[in-house]
């Protein structure tokens, strides 16, 4: 991980030094994300991992080596996470001869500051250009959130005596939840000559956000789709 972080710092230093000799564009991007976890295993088929809608926003800097090739970096606030739903029934337990049902959903939000580094290839088309690119990102977790909608035998769990779902909130650095995230991304955009752009991307984490020494086989990684608008000048 340290080597990867140093690589991103080195790339930034090279871009800064090269800016003396090549044109530079600055801009910003914002839009929506559609995030989930990959590699998730619940040990059964009752739970289903789904996508969590959220947002991203950030500033960009692009170093233009030619009309068709450039490097882009910047700093973004990206909200990731996932939603899971489940419906677990235990029919007629022999010990107590009763049916039990546990159902509901849980939504987890993981927010990061991210530094991406992407190689971009630009092709003129119509009233602007098609831009295709890819590269990597390094993220640092700064905020978590969680919400639950749980029922036990049809009754809201929060209504049960002695139950407080907010009593033990999820936090980076606790219970094996890592602050560090890194991975690869691909993106595509259409840029109008005015500077406005329509952007789409896919982001795949390579590092597990869960590092539990008691369960080393559990690997949960971020992934998300994004769609948004940008402007460069």
N, C-alpha and C positions, 0 to 999 in steps of 0.2 A: 504494500500500500504506500509506503514511504517513497519507493522508486517511482510509482505512478504519480504521486503528488509532485515530486521533483521534475518529472517529465512535463507536467502541465506548467510549472513555474518556468522551466527552460523555454517552452514554446512561447509563453507570454513575453519572455525577455527577447527572444528572437524577433517576434512580431514588433515589439517596441523599437528595437534597433533598426529593423527593416523599414519602419515608417518614415525614416529620414530619406529614403530613396524611392519609395513607392506610394501612390495615392492611397488615402485612407478614407473610408466612409464610416460615419457613426449613425446609429439608429436605435430604435426600440421595437419590441414585439410584445404582444399580449394576446391572450385567448383562453380557450378552454382545454382541459385535460380530461382524459377518460382512463382512469388508472385501476390497476389490480395487482395481485401478487402472482408470480409464477413459482413453481416448485412447491406449492402448498400441499400438505397432506394432513388430513384430519383423522386418518386411520379407519375411515369408513365411507359410506356412500351417502350418508344422510345430509352432509353439509355441501353447499355449493358456493364456490367463490365467484363473485360478480364484480362488475366495474363500478367505480366511484367517480362521479363527475366532480371536477373542481376547476382550477385556473392556474395560469402562469403569467408572469410579466417580467420584463427585464430590458437591459440596455445591451447593445451590440457594437462591436468594432470590427470592421472588415478591411483587410489588407489586400489591395488589388495588384497582383503580379502581372496580369494581362487582362484583356477584355473578356477572356473565357475562363480564367482560373484565379481564385482568391482563397484566403484563409479568414475564417470568421471566429471570433471569440466574444466574450462579454461576461455579464453577471446577471443571473436570473433567480427569481423566487418561484419555486415550483412546488405545487401541492400534489402529493401522491397518496397512496393508500389503497384501500379495497373495502368491499362490502361482502359479507358472507351471510347466507340464510341457511337455516337448518330446521328439521322437524324429526325429532328422535322419539320413538315410542317403544315402551317396554311392556309387552302384553302379559297380563296375568302372572306376575311374579309368584313363584311357588311359595315363598316365605310368607307373603302377606295377601296373596290372592287378590291383586288389584292392578288395574291398568294405569300406567304413568306416561305422560307426554311432556316433552320439553321442546319448545319451538320458539322461533323468533329470528332476529337479525342483529348483526353487529357491524358498525361502520368505523373503520380506523383511518385517521388522517395523519400523514407524515409529511411535514413541510421542510423543504431544503433550500439553501442557497447553493446555486450550481454555477460552475465555470465550464462551458462547453468549448471544444476546439474542433472545428469542422472544415474540411476541404470542400470548396464549392466550385461547380462547373456551370458556366452560364452560356446559354444559346439564345440568340435573338429569335423572337417569334411574335408576329403581329404588332400590337401596341406596346410591347415590352419584351421581356426575356423569361425563358424557363430556366430555373435554377435547381440543380440536383446536387446533393451533398451528403456527406457522412463523416463520422469521426467518433470522438469520445467525450465523456463528461466526468467531472469530479464534483461530488455534492457533500454538503455538511448539514446535518439535521439541526434545525433550530426550534421546531415546534411540533407538538403532537396533539391529537384530539381523538376522542372516542365517544360513540353514542350507542345505546342498546335499546332494543325493543324485544323483551323476553317474556315468555309466558310459560307457566307451569300448570299443567292440567287446565289450560284456558284462562288462568288468572294472571294478571300482570305481576311480575316478580317484584317490582318496586312497591306494590301494595302489600307485600308480605311483611310481617313484623320482623324487624332486625336486619332487613336487607337494604343496603345503600350501594347502588352501582357506581356512584361517583367517589366512593370512599378510598379507592386504590387506583388513581388515574395512571394511564400509560405515560412513561417518560423515557426519553433518550438516555442511554447510559445505565438503565435499570432493567433487570430481568432479561439480560441478554440483548436488548434492543440497541443496535449500533448506530452512532451518529453518522458514520462514514458510508457513503454510497458512491459507486462508480460503475460505468458501463459504456455501452456503445449506442449510437443513434444514427438514424438516417432521416433525411428531410427532403422536401420538395417545395418549390414556391413558384409563383408567377409574379414577376415584378413589372409594374407599369413604369413608363419613363418618368412619371411624376414623382417616383420614389415610394409610392404605396405598393404593398405586397400582400399576397394571400399565401399563408404558410401552412404546411401540414408536416407532421413528423411522427416517428416511432422511436421510443426510448426503451432500451432493454438493459436492466441492471445485471452486473456480473458478480456482485458481492451480496452475500446473504445479509439481510437486515437483522436477522436473528442469529446470535452466537451464544447458544446456551451450552455450557460445558457438560451439563447433565443430559443433554440430548444433541450430540454433535451431528447426527444424521439429518436433523431438520434444517433445510435450506429454503429460505423464503426471500425472493428477489423482486425488486420493483420492476414494473413495466407500465408504459402508458402510451396512448395515442394523444396527439395534440392537433388543434386547428385554431388558427388565429390570424390576426392582421399585424402588419409591421410598416414601418416607414424609415427610410434611410436618406441621408443628406450629406 
